[in-house]
Amino acid sequence: VAVVGTGISGLAATKCCLGEWLEPTCFEKSEGVGGLWCYTV
């Protein structure tokens, strides 16, 4: 499963995939994870 973006939704999707024994691959264009959350919290 490909997860594009590691913002809050991407992280939640990754967690759901792992809960179903799937192997997600996350793609993020920036160096960190969290998306806009990194700039607002």
N, C-alpha and C positions, 0 to 999 in steps of 0.2 A: 504494500500500500504506500503510495506517495503522499506525503503531507507537505503542502507548499506553504511556507511561512510558519514561524515559530512564535507567533503572538499567542495571546491567551486561548484563542480558538484552536490554533494549531497544536498547542500543548495538550488541550483537552481531547482533541481528536487522536493524538498519539497515545494518550492514556487509555482511551476507549479501545483502540486497536490492540494494545498490549493486554488488556483485560479479556479480549476475545482470542488470545494466542496468535494474533497476526504479527507480522514483522514490518512495522512502518519504517520508512526512510524519510527523514525530514530535510527539506531544502529551505535555506534561508540566505538572503543576499547580504545581510550585515554580519558582523563578527559575533554578536551576542544573541541571546534568545530573549523573548519577552515582548517584542514588537513595540508598539506605542506605550505599553505599560512601563517600559524602562524610562520613558521621558516624563511620565505623569505621576509616578509614585515616588 
